[in-house]
Amino acid sequence: MEMAKILQVFVCVFMVAVAVEVSAENHHVVGGDGGWSPALDINSWLSGRVFRVGDKILFTYDPATAESIVELQSLEDFESCNLANPIKMYTDGTSHVELDKEGTRYFTSGNLESCKKGLKLPVPVQAHSEFDPPSPFLLPPPFGPFDPPFRPTPHFGPPPPEAPSASTHLNGLSYVLFVGLALCYMGV
């Protein structure tokens, strides 16, 4: 009986550790529902966001409009829109980027005119701190072979009301872990 209690406590501690680790990532959808386009207000979108190692960025854009994403090597290339020597180009319309190390990463439009008009995104990536509260984990939107491609739609009239940020939704796994912990606590 004593061994069963020890095993139960071990399983509960393990589940908490997994929940904290899983919840440490955020998925940032650049531009929200509007995606990556010349209409994107980068400063508003960046306001209050913190990017950490392990987070992911999702760019959605319409390649038919000559938009693409270019990751540049330096602040100088970023500021001058020098697209001649990119680290990587993203052209598929749905680009996932993992933030795998500290430092600032520089993303711009692959369209020189859009870049010169300000369609560029600096992403300062910070390390996790032991004092960081866990962030909610987000599932990226489903993009599979049967999903419709991203197509920006014109908006007429007043802007739609603000929807909750994509970085505020909890992952279903967190719910399952919570229920599992509750069951462990009750001794089920």
C-alpha positions as CSV (number, residue, x, y, z in Angstrom):
1,M,0.0,0.0,0.0
2,E,2.8,2.4,0.9
3,M,4.5,1.8,-2.5
4,A,1.3,2.6,-4.3
5,K,1.1,6.0,-2.5
6,I,4.8,6.8,-3.4
7,L,4.1,5.9,-7.0
8,Q,1.0,8.1,-7.0
9,V,2.9,11.1,-5.7
10,F,5.7,10.5,-8.2
11,V,3.2,10.4,-11.1
12,C,1.6,13.6,-9.8
13,V,4.9,15.4,-9.6
14,F,5.8,14.2,-13.1
15,M,2.5,15.5,-14.5
16,V,3.1,18.9,-12.9
17,A,6.6,19.0,-14.4
18,V,5.3,18.2,-17.9
19,A,2.6,20.8,-17.6
20,V,5.1,23.5,-16.7
21,E,7.4,22.5,-19.5
22,V,4.7,22.3,-22.1
23,S,3.2,25.6,-21.0
24,A,6.5,27.4,-21.4
25,E,6.0,27.9,-25.1
26,N,4.0,30.6,-26.9
27,H,2.9,30.6,-30.5
28,H,2.8,34.1,-31.9
29,V,0.6,34.6,-35.0
30,V,2.1,37.7,-36.6
31,G,-0.6,40.2,-37.3
32,G,-3.3,38.1,-35.8
33,D,-6.2,37.5,-38.1
34,G,-5.0,40.0,-40.6
35,G,-1.7,38.2,-41.1
36,W,1.5,39.6,-42.6
37,S,0.5,42.3,-45.1
38,P,1.3,46.0,-45.8
39,A,-1.7,47.0,-43.7
40,L,-0.1,45.4,-40.6
41,D,0.7,47.9,-37.8
42,I,3.9,46.2,-36.5
43,N,4.3,48.5,-33.4
44,S,0.7,47.8,-32.2
45,W,1.2,44.1,-32.8
46,L,4.5,44.0,-30.9
47,S,3.3,46.1,-28.0
48,G,3.6,44.1,-24.8
49,R,4.8,40.9,-26.5
50,V,7.8,39.0,-25.0
51,F,9.5,36.4,-27.1
52,R,11.3,33.6,-25.3
53,V,13.6,30.8,-26.5
54,G,11.2,27.9,-27.5
55,D,8.4,30.2,-28.7
56,K,7.2,29.9,-32.3
57,I,6.2,32.6,-34.8
58,L,3.6,31.9,-37.5
59,F,3.6,34.2,-40.5
60,T,0.5,33.9,-42.8
61,Y,0.5,35.8,-46.1
62,D,-0.7,35.6,-49.6
63,P,2.2,34.7,-52.0
64,A,0.0,35.8,-54.9
65,T,0.4,39.4,-53.8
66,A,4.2,39.2,-54.1
67,E,4.6,39.1,-50.3
68,S,7.0,36.7,-48.6
69,I,9.2,36.8,-45.5
70,V,13.0,37.2,-45.5
71,E,15.1,36.7,-42.4
72,L,18.1,39.0,-42.5
73,Q,21.5,38.7,-40.8
74,S,22.0,42.2,-39.3
75,L,20.4,45.3,-38.0
76,E,22.0,47.2,-40.8
77,D,20.5,45.0,-43.5
78,F,17.2,45.2,-41.7
79,E,17.1,49.0,-41.4
80,S,18.3,49.5,-45.0
81,C,16.1,46.8,-46.5
82,N,19.1,45.1,-48.0
83,L,17.5,41.8,-49.1
84,A,20.6,40.6,-51.1
85,N,22.0,38.2,-48.5
86,P,19.2,36.7,-46.4
87,I,19.6,33.9,-43.8
88,K,16.4,32.3,-45.1
89,M,13.4,33.1,-47.4
90,Y,9.9,32.0,-46.7
91,T,7.5,31.9,-49.7
92,D,4.9,29.3,-49.0
93,G,2.2,31.5,-47.5
94,T,2.3,29.9,-44.1
95,S,5.7,30.0,-42.4
96,H,6.5,28.6,-39.0
97,V,9.7,29.9,-37.3
98,E,11.0,28.5,-34.1
99,L,12.9,30.9,-31.8
100,D,15.7,28.5,-30.7
101,K,18.3,30.9,-29.2
102,E,18.7,34.3,-27.6
103,G,19.2,37.4,-29.6
104,T,17.3,39.6,-32.0
105,R,16.1,38.1,-35.3
106,Y,15.2,40.4,-38.2
107,F,12.3,39.6,-40.5
108,T,11.2,41.8,-43.4
109,S,8.9,41.6,-46.4
110,G,10.6,40.0,-49.4
111,N,8.9,42.7,-51.4
112,L,11.4,45.6,-51.4
113,E,8.7,48.3,-51.6
114,S,6.8,46.8,-48.7
115,C,10.0,46.6,-46.7
116,K,10.8,50.3,-47.4
117,K,7.3,51.2,-46.3
118,G,7.9,49.5,-42.9
119,L,6.7,45.9,-43.3
120,K,9.5,44.5,-41.1
121,L,9.6,42.8,-37.7
122,P,12.5,42.8,-35.2
123,V,12.1,39.9,-32.8
124,P,14.1,40.2,-29.6
125,V,14.3,36.7,-28.2
126,Q,15.0,36.3,-24.4
127,A,16.1,33.4,-22.4
128,H,13.6,31.9,-19.9
129,S,14.2,33.1,-16.3
130,E,13.5,30.9,-13.3
131,F,11.2,33.7,-12.2
132,D,9.0,33.7,-15.3
133,P,5.5,32.5,-14.7
134,P,4.5,29.8,-17.1
135,S,2.8,31.1,-20.2
136,P,-0.3,29.5,-21.7
137,F,0.5,27.0,-24.4
138,L,-1.2,27.6,-27.8
139,L,-2.0,25.3,-30.5
140,P,-1.1,26.7,-33.9
141,P,-4.0,27.0,-36.3
142,P,-4.5,23.9,-38.4
143,F,-2.9,24.1,-41.8
144,G,-3.2,20.9,-43.8
145,P,-3.8,19.9,-47.4
146,F,-7.6,20.4,-47.0
147,D,-7.5,23.8,-45.3
148,P,-8.3,26.8,-47.4
149,P,-5.4,29.1,-48.2
150,F,-5.0,32.4,-46.4
151,R,-6.8,35.2,-48.4
152,P,-7.0,38.6,-46.9
153,T,-10.4,40.1,-47.2
154,P,-11.2,43.8,-47.6
155,H,-12.9,45.3,-44.5
156,F,-15.6,48.0,-44.9
157,G,-17.1,50.0,-42.1
158,P,-15.9,50.1,-38.5
159,P,-13.2,47.7,-37.4
160,P,-14.4,44.5,-35.8
161,P,-14.2,44.3,-32.0
162,E,-10.9,43.0,-30.6
163,A,-10.8,39.2,-30.3
164,P,-8.9,37.6,-27.5
165,S,-5.2,37.4,-28.4
166,A,-4.1,34.1,-29.8
167,S,-1.5,33.9,-27.1
168,T,-4.1,33.6,-24.3
169,H,-5.8,30.3,-25.0
170,L,-4.9,27.2,-23.0
171,N,-3.9,24.0,-24.6
172,G,-6.2,21.0,-24.1
173,L,-3.2,19.1,-22.7
174,S,-3.1,21.6,-19.8
175,Y,-6.7,20.7,-19.0
176,V,-6.0,17.0,-19.2
177,L,-3.1,17.4,-16.9
178,F,-5.2,19.4,-14.4
179,V,-7.8,16.7,-14.3
180,G,-5.1,14.1,-13.9
181,L,-3.7,16.0,-11.0
182,A,-7.1,16.4,-9.4
183,L,-7.6,12.6,-9.7
184,C,-4.2,11.9,-8.2
185,Y,-4.9,14.2,-5.3
186,M,-8.3,12.5,-4.6
187,G,-6.5,9.2,-4.7
188,V,-8.5,7.7,-7.6
